[in-house]
Amino acid sequence: MRTETTRCVVVGGGPAGMMAGLLLARQGVDVIVLEKHADFLRDFRGDTVHPSTLELIAELGWIEEFLRLPHTTMPSVTVNLGGRAVTFADFTRLKVRCPYIAFMPQWDVLDFLAGKAAAYPCFRLLRSTEATELVTEDGRAVGVRAATADGPVEVRADLVIAADGRHSTIRARAGLRPVAGSPPMDVLWFRLPRHDGDRVPFFQGGKGALISIDRGEFWQLAYAIPAAAFAEVKEAGLPAFRERVAELAPALRDRLGEIIGWEQVHQLTVRVDRLPRWHRPGLLCIGDAAHAMSPAGGVGINLAVQDAVATANLLGPALLRPGVPGEGDLAAVQSRRQLAAKVTQAFQVGILRDLYPKDLSDDTTEHVPPIFTAFRALPPLRHAMGRFIGLGVRPEHIAG
């Protein structure tokens, strides 16, 4: 078995893993990031880049270059419930350089970060390398074993960062068990062509709920259904599904015939959970490996990136010193980031629960969340919500 040695191995080349690897390498820490796929060209659904993440890229001095990548922007979030539009979140007053959410293919974001990280001589990205085992000695994580096209490899490290998502292999191998919350819905993702002059609300409630994201050449659509109801939707047939969507977005009715098979409709089984403990000796979980979020607000990527920044800020100095990061160092990351995860999850599965259908015949306009009444009465609240969604509970900044 081939052996590699590094100070830190990051498992997972998603937003959390790539940002953590980049920022640690920027400090001079020797780091290897393992990505199980050969490239980043996969469907990442919402592909949201929040104002807080854009601000981090600006702090690194790369924002002009980053914004040359294809993207669309959304300066506010408007929810349409029974023909009544409510601005739910307004980002325009945020004291940041980019007061909007950018919708950008995540493969472009990850390619951008990987390219910037490659400029640091202490950074290595190993593609087509799938971590399969956690290596431990005397109760401490000391590396991982991975499968590659050229055979197995063992990467020895003083710190293992698990950033391999909500179904984390490394988390499971460490015996860390998440506590599951109650997700409010599942989501069916699909795409339709976009025409000039289309007017489709971002969120439309009624007989179900539909989220519509303008991606320039096409609409990226998310049809929210009750948890585990996809089998019932399929049993009713594609014509019934197309009619459900048409009732929520009449402007798209003429294009729904392009959905001719269920292979064009991708189910996202929503999972909301959180680790009570994010670490073991020599191992730290971040991003979805520590706290899987619902897609509500698109904030999962935002929190994952914030975790990565806090990890680099707090553990970078420890990794530059002789020895290994202690349990206190790892606990400091969880201590800093867990409140943001808890509050955001409570918001997603509690306050926003009534936005989504409780069964397939449910009219969501009949149980509007109380918070929307407050937004109608007190419009300035939309700016507070813009801060909560756009920046998060505890926004991080680049150290040094």
Disulfide bonds with the S-S distance in Angstrom:
none
